[in-house]
Amino acid sequence: MNTKTNIIAHIFSPRFAAILLLTGSQAACKKADYLDVNAGDRPPLSAQISFVNARPVDIPLQFWAFTAQVTTTAIGVGKASPYLPTVFGNVQINFTEGTGTSYKLSRQFGNQAAFTASGGPNGPVAGYYHTVFAASSKTDITKDTLILFYDNLKAPAAGKAKLRFVHLAPGIPAVSITFEQQGGKSLLFGSVDYGRAGGSVLTGDSLNVWSLGPFIEVPAGTAGLTVSTSADNSPLVIEGETFSNLTLEAGKSYTAFLYKAPGKSATGGAIITHLEN
């Protein structure tokens, strides 16, 4: 689906100040061109968002857009919701704990055309797919934040899967990610800082809608990921060895992420399977 010019950006900390105008981008849509459908038959425009709980607190979350609850099932730690239709543009996203109705955190997306110390990232876009993480703040891990990525779900090449990696484990320094398959090893991402996606570009000429949380293509099949601290290349122990035996199906997109296992000193790891391409 072709979109008109959109202002696309993402932020975890105000120091990543960036703005980009994109013209003629390809959204990951499966419906026909919106304008080719008779006005009376057009479905309501919406953004599609998958919400993820990556907080180091063992309490499931419900997510809201303004005062409307979007999720119907509470999302446990290390889990994700399916893609859900959500309002787009200037959107306040909130989350609540358990059955509570008091917002634990609210964050405005799309409230400004440019970033400032008091502003925030541009918001969900109609017809696009997004992932929103609830996680610990980069500057104060006792507090929470929300991080939004735009999801490029364009199908990979034949025999390939798509993989993204996000570092959300508080207290863990920058990590590198090695892909292991059939006895071979290859470095996927080097020096992924807390709050960032592997290979992300947040400023400069290379910034684009998908560079904020990019997927890369990898061979489909059984594989493993080794996470090491970038400073000394020491392997990081992941609780449950979550990444040691992955099954990556051809044509599908995945996000692997680190988080702090609640109530433990261990680092947790989880993987999300996105909407089928």
N, C-alpha and C positions, 0 to 999 in steps of 0.2 A: 504494500500500500504506500503510495507516494504521499508525503506530507509537505505542507508549505513550510516556509522559514520558521524555525523554532529556536528559542533561546534555551540552550541545553547546558546544564552544569551540575556539579555535585561537590559537596564539601563535608569534611569531617571536622575541620578546625578552621576558624576564620583566616588563618594565614594562607590557606590555599585559595587565593582570590583569582577568579577566572570567569570569563564570559565568552560565549561563542555563538555566532549566528550560523545556523546550518540551513542550506537551501537544498530542496529536493532529496532529503534523506529517505532511505528505505526503512519503513517501520516493519516490525515482525508481525504483520497482520495476515490472517487467513481468509477474511471476508473479502467480497468484491469491493472495488472502488466505491467509496461511500456515495459519491455524486452520481454514479451510474444506476442507483436504485431510486425508484420513485419516492418522492418525499414522504408520502403516507406510509410507505413500507420500510423506511429506514429505521434500524434499531437505534435506541438512544446512544449517543456517544458516551464512552467511558474509558478510563484508564484501567489496565489490569495490573493488580499488585499482589505479589506473594509476600506475606509477612513472616518474619523469622525471629525467634526468641533466642538471642545469644547472650543474655544476661547471666552473670554468675550467681543467680538466685534461683532456688528451686521452687518457683511459683509460676504457674501457667499464666499466659497473658491473653487478653482480648484487645483488638485494635479497632480504632474509631477514626472516622473522617468527620471533623467538626463534632456534632452531637449524635451522629448516626453510627451505630456499631456495625462494622464491616464483617468481622469474623463471627461465625456462629459456633465454632468449637474453640475452646481455649487452647493456646499453643504452648506446649511444654518446652523446657530448655533443650536447645539443640534441634528443635523441630521447626517445620515451616507449614504455612497454610497453602492450599492450592491458590492459583491465580483467582482473584475475586474482582468483580467490576466495582470501580471506585470513582468518585468524582475527580476531576482533573483541573489543572491550572493552579490557582492560588488555594492551597489546601492546608488545613491544620490537621495533622495526624497525631493521635493520642494513643496511649495504651493504659489499661487498667489491669490490676492483679486479681486473678481468680474470679470470684463472683462480685467483687467490689465494683463500685461505680465512680469512685474518685480517681481522676486522672493522676497517674504517677509521673507522667511526662507528656508535655505537649510541644510540638515543634511545627513551625509554619514553613511550608515549602511553597516557593513561587511568590513570596511577598515583595520581592524587589527584582529589578532588571539587572542589578549588579551587586556584587558581594560587598559587605562592609562588616566591621567588627560586630555589629548588632543585627546583621541580616542573616539570611539563610539561603539554601540552594534553591534553584528553580524546581518547579513542581512536576507532578505526574502529567504526562502528555496523552491526550485522547488517542486510542488506537495502538499505543505502545504497551509493552510488558515491562514491569518493574519488580525489583526486590527491595524491600525495606527491612533493615535489621534493627532490632532493639538491642543495644549493647552498652557497655560502660564507656563513659566519656574519655577521650584521649588525654585531656588535661587534668581530669580528676576521676579516677576509676571508682570512687564512691558514689558518683553521680551517673545518670543515664543520658543516652543520646539516641537519636534515630538517624540512620544512614540510608540514603536512597541510591540505587543503581538502576540504570536503564539496561534491559536485557535484550541482547541481539540473538534472537532465536532462529535466525536463518540456518537452514540445514547445512551441516558440514559436508565435505566431500565423501564419496562412497567409501565405506569401511572405516570411517572416522567418527569419533565422538567429540563433543566440545566440553572444555573444562575451565572453570574459573576458581581461583583460590583467594580467600579473604582471611586476614589475620585479626581476630577479635579476642585474643587471650590476654587479659590484663597482666602486666608484670613480665611478660615474655618479650625479650628484645627482638630486633628484626630477624626474620627467618628466611631460609632458602628452601626451595621445594624441588626434589628430584623425582622424576618419573621412572618407574622400574617395570619392565615387561619382558618376559621370555629371556631373562638373564642379562638384558641390556639396561643401561641407565642413561638418562639425559636430564640436564638441568632445565627445569621449566621456568622457574622464577628465582631471581637472586635478590636478597635484601628487601623483603616485604615488611614494611613497618606496621606497627599496630594501627588499626583503623583503615588500612589500605588494602586494595586488591592487587594481586600479583600482576606486574606489567602495566599498572595504571599510569595514565598521563593526565595531570590535573591542570597544567598550565602550558602556555606556549603554542607554537604553530601546529603541533601534533594533537592538540586537544580536539576531540570530537565526541559525538553522542555516545559511542561505544567504548571510548578509551578510558572512561572513568572506572569501569569494572569489566575489563575485557575477558572474553572467552578465547581460548586457543584450541586448535584442533590436535587431537591425539589419536593414536591407533585404538580402535575398539577392541574389547576383549578383557581378559583378567589382567589387572595391573595393580601396582602399589605406589604409594607416595611416601617418601622419606622427608620429614621436616627436620631441618637442622638450624641451629643458631648461626647466623651469618658471620659473626665475629670470629668464632673458632671452629665452625663446621661440626659441632658436637650434635649428634642426633637427639631430638627432643622426644621424650617418651609420651605417647598419646594413650590416654586411658582406653582400655579395651582394644588397642591396636586397630582402631577404626579404619585407618587408611592402608592397612597391610594387604588386604585382599578385596579389591574393588572389581565389580563387574560393570564395565562401561559398554553400553549397547550402541551399536552404530546408529547414527542419525539423531541421538539424544544429546541434551545439554545438561551439565551438572555444575553445581557450585560446592566445593569443599571449603569448610571454614573451621578455624580454631576458636575455642572459647574456654573459659575457666570452669572446670567441673565444680558445681556448687558444693560448698562445705568441705572441699578437699584442696590439697596443694597440687593435685594433678591437673594436667591440661587435657581438655576434652576436644574431640574432633567429630565433625558430622559432615554428611554429604546430602545435598538436595538434588533430586531429579526434577528438572523443569518440564514444562509442558512439552509433549511430543512435537517434534518438528514436522 
